[in-house]
Amino acid sequence: MSGPVIGSATRPPMTFAHRWDAAVSSSGDRPFLVFEGPDGSVAEWTYREFDQVVTRMGATLAAAGVTHGSPVHVAGAGRPDVDRP
């Protein structure tokens, strides 16, 4: 018995990056992340806005010399305190 077939000659395997790009393309203006703070304030990011934040962070890390396989440690406050794009 063989395992599942992943990808094919006509369709490559679907990676997270492929799925994310497809979601941003098809749902860019839809909410991706909605956070309500303890004070009742609400922060909301669309797929496109969040993609811009991730792209900006990737560029910042790359400029600091981070490459594939580099360890990156993230300490956060448990809420999305990122600047809006």
N, C-alpha and C positions, 0 to 999 in steps of 0.2 A: 504494500500500500504506500503510495507516495503522499507527500505533504501538499499543502496548497500551492497553487501556481501564482507566483507574484510577478506581475508585469508580463509582457509578451513582446513579440517582434514589432508589433504596431503600437503598443502602449507601454511606456516605461512604468516601473513601480511608483506608486503614489507615496511621496514622503510628506512629512509634516510641513516642510517649506512649500511644497506644491499645493497642499490643501489650504495653507494660510494665504498664499497668493490668490488662489481661487476665491476664497472667502472675501478678501479685500476687494477683489475685482467685482464680485457679484453683490456684495452687501456693504460696500464701503461707508455708506451714510447711515447704516443701521447701528443701534447701540451694541457695543461689545462688552463694555465693563461699566457697571453702575455701582457706586459705593455710597452708602449713607453713613456719615460720621456720627459719633456719639452726641453731637450737638444738633443733629437733624439735618445738617447740610448735605447736599447731594452733589457728587461729582460723577460725570458721565463721559465716556469716551466712545467714539464710533470705531469701527474696524480700521478705517483710514487714519484717524487720529492716533490710535494706538500703534499702528504700523509705523507712523512717522516717529513716534517716541522710540520705538525699538530700533529703527534705522539710525536715528541720531545717537543712541547709546552704543550701537555697534561701531559707528564711525569714531566715537570718542574712545572706545576701548582699542580699536585698531590704531588710532593715532598715538596711543600710549604704549604700543608695542605688543598688544595681545594678539596672538595668532591661534589657529586651530590647535586644540590640545592644551592651551595655556589654562592654568587654574584661575578661576575668577570667583571671588567670595563676595556675597551680597548680604548686607545686614540692613533690614528694613524695619519699619515701624508697624507692618501689618496693614497698611493702607496705601492707596495709590497717591503718593506725594510727588508726582512727576509734573514738570512744567508742561503746560498745554503747548501743542505745536503751533 
